[in-house]
Amino acid sequence: MRKPLRLAIVSYGLPVVGQKRGGIERAAHTLAEGLARRGHQVAVFTHDPRPDDATYMVRCLPWKSFVSTWLGRRVTMGYLGNILNLLPDYRGFDAVVMNGDSLFAPLIGRPVLRILHGSALGEARSATSILRAALQTGVYVQELLSALFQRGVVAGSENSKRFNPFAQHVVPYGVDDAIFHPRSSARSPEPSIVFVGSMDGRKRGQFLLDGFLGKIRRRHPSCTLTIVGANGPAHPGVSYLTGIADAQLAALYQRSWVYASPSTYEGFGLPYLEAMACGTPVVATANPGSAEVLEGGDYGLMPPDSSFASTLSDLLADEGRRAAMQTAGLKRAQEYSLSRMLDGYEQILVELTGVHADAVASV
């Protein structure tokens, strides 16, 4: 059995039921929970409370009231966060895992593992405002410098590694098959689509909604669209869910005929894998994350914007094609297990801390 490590994980947020959170918060929770269940002593420094089902500890990250403001959030994440993340007391921990803003991490005096969940350059290229593009370009420079001068930088995907060639490791995300798995009896009787993301920005939920109302709903009058994100405008057949637990998200994948994502940029695109693990075909726009997970369209459809809605509509009408995509998607999702992801992080942490150990039990 591997000697337990004492790990501090820094994440501004964690999943909170009923509140909108992003993929990084979910990824931080999944990693912390997975490592804690393997016997490591894990404390997450965050501004959010500990999730009810979490087995790890939570400690308060400073500056919560400031970071919670509109301005504070924008100047902290990517910039002042490099100072904020130095403030907690990390004494007593074998290593610190940072989910961002690690430019000054060597000053901590502890081994640091920095996770690149995507690339700020990719974010900049897909930005819908000049200000965001400029801010993300500055963050990208910091990502390059962090990876150049720190030895524990991990890219969460191969394409993130291509954006930052100085990153030393690649550990792809993993899917927990105890939660995300097929359940054919749960499939809705009517055509159904699920989408995870925001209505604006690179996720382009509004683009999907427009296509649903303008084309898909006309051909399939009983079709429903469930948007997992912030509430939006009311329309027939459209529902919104905010801040749901993974079990509820899995149930949505299991009941839906198709998962749709018109995002212009993803560092990896975990929802693609989660949907496929639940036996749900994926239709996505081409971006670095979708190209990597779907392998250029082998495991999902990646139509251009001009035919995105019509491709979705055709797939809803083609049961045979959906069945074939389900089989291929399940096979693909099995390549990205949570156990494999945790193995990768444990191995890197062992190398960083110098802790030697025997084989580790899988989750």
Buried (B, 14 or more C-beta within 10 A) or exposed (E): EBBBBBBBBBBBBBBBEEEBBBBBBBBBBBBBBBBBBBBBBBBBBBBBEBBEEBEBBBBEBBBEEBBEEEEBEBBBBBBBBBBBBBEBEBEEBBBBBBBBBBBEBEEBEBBBBBBBBBBBBBBBBBBEEEEBBEBBBEBBEBBBEBBEEBBBBBBBBEBBBBBBEBBBBBBBBBBBBEBBBBEEEBBBEEBBBBBBBBBEBBBBBBBBBEBBBEBBBEBBEEBBBBBBBBEBEEEEBBEBBBBBBBEEBBBBBBBBBBBBBBBBBBBBBBBBBBBBBBBBBBBBBBBBBBBBBBEEEEBBBBBEEEEBBBBBBBBBEEEEEBEEBBEBBBEBBBEBBBBBBBBBBBBBBBBBBEBEEEEBEEB
